[in-house]
């Protein structure tokens, strides 16, 4: 995995290594945070029947109430979607937390939420309190809402520009890995039994414990330490940790120049971000890709995989193994996207991923409609489900979080992640809660809605979003300047500051006015 990558500057080559510390912090931050997001998305799928039975039993014991099927569906949908409500709550906290505690500091402190949520879910059956499951899902959702924004922000700031895409998709691999682990552990031969479902839900505490033990030993983001905290000594120490070779002093000087360019601009609030005409198209882009990511139908696939396969005609004993197979494809697809993004760029992965997902969504509708007449259509239906998952994990799973970091400068980035996270989680909640009723009302035609969304995002990406591969943060801001109809003086408050390229960080050089 560790490779020597090169970046060209003014006719010469500067070697930039993917160092062991960079790789280690990328995997550690993703293992204890991003992977939990994927795990919690899929973990409620296999024990769905047992959770409903638990709600049925406890409501009868506590209130003498025998709920009908509709009420149980509502309660289970709430259990699934309350995770997204927690995620949206966590996303609202991101801007304030990362400004006060830093990127790494926020990840370390947020681990307490996982232990609280895991304990509530783990002891819910023993206490005979169904509310503990729902509250536990909400609390773990808050953690995922925080970490889903902070991890790509942290990795984007510690990575040089020629490695930013690779490191930025490491979290998406772990999201896919979390889904796969939840599917494997949910097999009836492992933890997919009635007495084990609380343990299955509470296992989120294990990777979080590993992160809590090891992550504090790694440095904070050098850009945060210097630009927002002004701590030169800590910045140098962090750069020496992450860069085994290269001119550390030159890199510090570059960030100091960027710090001076932003000296008159404080970290923006969400309201200030939304009202800033200089980033109008960046905000719209973040909204489109994050809403499209969730409304593409992938959450419906993840939340209700078993039901989809059952409707496709697969026998119940084989559904769990088919689901695990899709999880393995997710991991492979995620790795494929991660190792090709620096070669292909962001746009091809986004456009290709969403187009392929749209075609597969239409394929599900067609195959289910003709399944009564043509028995082999059930296999096409399963193939389309696998295609949606593969298309999503190759690009749309990780690129939206990556480009949220790339489209904004240091002063705008925390608020941008707050907006992106809220829209992402709001869409997640909508799909998780509405999909069962949407499927009942529209049948297989519900996937045509997802098809339209996927095609729409692909078209928007093709015409609006520029390629950000191997570009500095300030270069990307320049690329949007024309769309935002702003002049150079507005883009750079100090008109004497001009952009230069050095070692993958946007920096500013002084030029005398004539």
N, C-alpha and C positions, 0 to 999 in steps of 0.2 A: 504494500500500500504506500509506504514511504517512497516518494519519487522526487527527483530533482527537476523542477520546472524553471523555465527561464522567461524573463520579460525583457523586451527590447526598449532601449532608451537612447535616442540620438545616435544611432548607429552602433552602439555597444550593447553588451549583454550583461545583465546583473543576475547572478544565480540566486534564486529564492527557494529555500528548502521547506518542505513540509516536515517540520521537526517533530521529534517525539513528544515534547511538551505540548505543542499545538494539537497533535493528534490525540494525546491523552485527555486534554481538557475538553476537546470536542466530544469524545466518546463518553467521558464521565458526566458532563453536563446533560447530554442527551439521554444517557442511560437512566439517570435518576429523575428526569423530568419529562422529556418528550415521550419516552417509552411508556410512561404511566398514562399519558393521554390516549395512546393507541390501545393500551390494555383496558382502560375504563370504557372505551367505545365499544369493545367487543365482549367484555367479560359478562355482561348481563344477558347475552344471547342464549348460551347453552342452559343456564339454570332458570330460564324464564318460567317454565311450568312450576318449578319448586318455589319460586318467589311468589307466584300467584297463589299457590296452595297455602303458603305461609300467611299471606294477607287474608285469605279466606278463613283459615283456622283462627287467627288472632282476632279478627273482627267478630267472629262468632263467640269466642271466649270472653272478649271484653265488653261487647255491646249487644250480644245476642242477635247480631245481624248476619243474615246469609246473603252476601252480595251476589248479584247476577253477573253474567258474563261481561256485560257492558261496563259495569263498575270496575271489575277486575282489569279490564283493558285500559280504562282511564288511569287506575292506580299504577299499573305497570308502565304505561306511557309516561306518567309523571316521574316514575323512578328512572326511566331512561333519559328523559329530557331535563330533569332537574340538574343533571350534571352540566348541561349547557347554561342554565341560569347561574350556577356557581361560576362557570367559566367567564361569563359576561361580567359578573361582579369582580372577579380577579383582574380582568382586562381593564376595568375602570381604575384599578389601583396601580397599574403598571407605571404610569408616568411619574407619580409621586414617589413610589418606592425606589425606582432606579435612580432618581435624582438624589434621594436622601441616602440610600444605602449602597449605591453602585449596582453593577450588573451581577457580579458574583455574589455580593452581599445579599442581594434580594433572593437569589436562588437558595442560598444556605438558610436564610431565615424562614423561607416559605416551606421548608421541609416539615415544620411543626404541624402544618395543616394536614399533611398526609397521614401522620401518626394519629391525629385526632379522628379523621374520617375513617381510617382503617379500623381503629378500635371500635367505633360505633357500629360499623357494618359487621365486624367479626363477632361481636357479642349480642347482636340483635336477636338472633334465634334463641339464645340462652335466656335473654331477658324477656322474650315474648313481646317485644315492642317494635312494630313494623315501622314506626316513624324513625327509628334509628337508622334503617337502611336508606331512607330518603334523605335524612340530614347528612349522613355519611357521604352519600353521593354528591350532595351539594358542596360539602367542604372540600372533597377531593377535586371537584370541578373548579373551585376557587383557585386551588393550587395549579391546576392545568391552565387556567386562564392567565395566571401570572407567568408561568414558565414557558408557555407556548409563544409568548412575545419576547421574554427576556433571553431565552437561550439563543435564538437567531440574532438578536441584538448584540449579545456578548460575543458570539463567534464572528459576526460581521465586523466588529470593531477590533478584534485581535488579529484578524487575518489580513495579509497583504492582498492586493487586488487580484493577483493571478491565482490565488487559492480561495477567494471569497465564495465562489460558486460551489466548489467542492465541500468546504467546511459548512457552508450554509445548507447543504442538503443532507448532512450527517443526521440532524434531528429527524428528517423525514424518514430515513432508513429505520431509525429507532421507533418511530410511530408505527411503521409497518411491522417491525419486530414485536412491538407490544401487542398488536392485534393477533399476530401469529401465536405468541406465547399464551394469550388468553384462550385461543381456540384449542391449542394442544392440552392445556391444563383442564379445559372444560370437557374433555372426552370422558365418557362414562367409565373407562378403565382407570382414570386418574382421579380428578376431583369433581367430575360431573355427576355426583350422587347427591341425593337429597340431604344427607347429613353433612356434606362438605361444602355446600354453596357459600356459607358465611366465610369460611376459610379462603375460598376462591376469590371473594370480593376484597378481603383484607390483606392479601399478599402484596399489595402495592407498597407496604411498608418496607419490604426487603430491599429493593433497589434504592429506595430513598435513604435507608440506613447506610448503604455503601457510599452514596454521594455525600451524606453528612459527615462521614468519617474522612473522606479523601479530598473533597473539593476545597475546603478551607486552606489547604496547603498550596493552592495555585494562586497566582496573582490576579488582581483586579484588571479590568480593561485599561490599557495604557492611555487610550484616548480620553476615557472618563477621568483618570487620575490627573492628567495634565490640563485638558481643556476646561473641565468643570471644577476640578479641585485645585489646580495649580501646583500640584506636588511633583516637582521635577525629579527628586531623588527616587520616589516610589515609581515614577514612570520609567526611569532608567533601569531600575531593578526588574520591573515587569518585562521590559523589552529584552533584557539580557536573558531572562528565563525563557521567553518564547522564541527568540532568535539566537541560534547558536553561532551564526555567522552574519556578517554585514556590518555596516557603519551605523552603530546605535546612536551616536551623537548627531549624525545627519538626520536620522529619523526623528529625534527629539526636536531638533531645530525646525523641521518641517511642520510638526504639530504645533509648535509655538507660533509659527507664522499663521496657521489656521486659527489658533486661539486669539491672536490679535485681530484677525479679520472679523471675529464674532464678539469682540470685546464690548461693543455697544448693544449687543443683542442677547437677552437672557433666554433661558429655556422656555419655549412657548407653552401656553395652556392649550387645551383642546379647542376652546372657543376662538383663541387667537389663531390657531392653525386653520380652522375652518373659514375664518374671515381674511386670511392672508392670500391676496390675489397672486402672489409670486409662486404659490404652490398649488394653484387651483387644479391643474391637470394631474398632478401627482396624487392629490387627495382623491380625485375621481377615479384614477387608475387603481388605487388601493381598495376603494369601495367596490369596484367592479370585480376585481380578481378574488377578493375575499368572500363576497356574497356568492359569486359564481362557483367558487370552490365548494361551498357547502350545498348550494342548490343544484349542483350537478347530479345529485342522486346518490353520491357515494355514502352518505350517512344512512340513507334508507337501506342500502345494501349491507352496511356494517351492522346496523341495529337489528335488522330483521332477515338476516341471511337464511336462517333455518326455515322461516315461513316461505321465503321466496323459492327455495329449493323444494319444499314440500308441495307448493303449488305447481312446480314444474314437473311433478310426478315422481320424484326420487323417493324411494322407500325410507321410512323413518330410521331404520338401523344404519343406513349408509349416509345420512345427511351430515352427521358430525365429521365423518372422514372427508366428505366433499368440501366442507367448510375449511378444514385444516389445509387441504390442498390449495384452496384460494389464498390462504394466509401465506403459504410458502411462495406463491407467485407474487404476492405483494412485496415480500422481502427482496426477491430477485429483481423485480421491476424497480424498486427503490434504489438498489445498488447500481442498476444499469443507468438510471438517471444521474446518480451522484458521480459516476466515473466518466460520464460523457458531457456533462454540462459545460466544462471548461473548453471542450472541443467544439461542441455544437452551439452553445450559447443558451440564453434563457428563452428567447422567443420560439425557437423550434420545439423545445420541450413543452411549452405552454400551448402553442397552436396545435401541434400534433396530438398532445394528450387530450385536449378538450374535443377536437374533431373526432378522435377515435371513440371517446366516451359517448359523444352524441350519436354516432352510428350504432353503437352497441345498445344504447337506450331504445332507439327505434327498433332494433333487432329483437329486443325482449318483447315489445308490444306485438310485433308481427308473429313471432314464434308462439306466444301464448294464445293468440287468436286462432291460429291454425293447428294448435296442438290436438284438439279433439279429432280432426280429420287425418292428421299426419303425426304418427307417434314419434318419429325421429325429431320433431320440432322441440321436444323436451331437452334434447342434448344441445341444440342450438341456443335455447334459452340459458342453459348453464354456461355455455361458451360465452354468451354475451355478458353474463354477470362477471365472469373471469376477465373478459376484455375491459369492462368498466374499471375494475380494480387495477388491472395492469396499466391502463392508460392514465389513471389518476396518480398512481405511485411513481410513474416515470417523471412527471413534471408538475402537474397541478397540486400535488401533495405538499411540495416544499418550496417551489419557486415564489408563490405569493408572500411567504414570510421573508424570503431572501430579498426580494425587490423592495419590500417595505423599508428595509434598512438602507438599500442602495439609492432610493429615490429622494432621500431627505438628508440634509446636513445635520450636524450634531445638535443644534438648537431646536430642530423640528422633530427629531426622531422619536423621543419618548411619547409625545402627543400623537404622532402618526401611528405608533404601535397601539396606543389606547383606542384610537378610532378603528383601526383594522381589527383588533381583537374583539371589540364590541359588536361590530358588524358580522364577524365570523361566527361568534357564539350565538348571536341572535338568530342567524340563519340556521345554525345547528339545532337550536331549540325548536324552531318552527318545523323543521323536517322531522325531528324525533317525535314530536307530539302529534303532528298533523298527518304524517304518512299513513298510519293504520286506517284512519278514517277516509283519507283521500283514496286509498286503494279500494276500500269498500264501495265508495261512491262512483269511482271512475273505472275500476278494474285495471286491466293492463294499459289503458290509455294514459294512466298517470305518468308513465315513463316518457311519453311524448313531451310532457312539460319539461322534464329534465333534459331531453334532447334539444329543445329550443334554447334553454339556458346555456348549455355547453357550446352550441354553435354560435350563440351571441357573444360569449366571452372570447371564443377563438377569433371571430371577426374583429372585435374591439382590439385584441392584442395585435392582430396583423396590421391594422391601420393606425393605431395610436401609440403603442408601447415601443420605445426604441430598444435596441440591443445594449445592455449594460455590461456585457462581458469585458473584463480587463479595463474598465473605466474607473476613474476616481470618483468620489462622492461629488466633488465640485464640478467635474466634467459632466456628470449626469444632470446636475442642476442647470448647466449651460444648455444641454440638449433640450430641456423643457422650456427654456426662456422664450423662444419664439412662440410656442403654443400658448404660453401664459401672457404674451404680449407685454413683456417687460424689457426694459433697456438694461445695458450693462451696469449703469450706475445704481439701479435698483437691486440688481443681483449681487453686487459688491458694494456695501455701504461706503467703504473707503475706496474712492475711485483710483487711488494710487496703487492698489493691490491688484496684481495680475497672477494668473494661474500658471503653475509650473508642474512638471511631472517628476517625481522622485520616489523610487522604491515602493510604489503602490499606494501612497497616501496623497490626497489632494493637499497641496500646500500653496502658499502665496509668496511671491517675490515682490520687492519694492522696485518700482520703476519711476524715474523722475518725469514729472509732467513737462511737456514742452510748451 
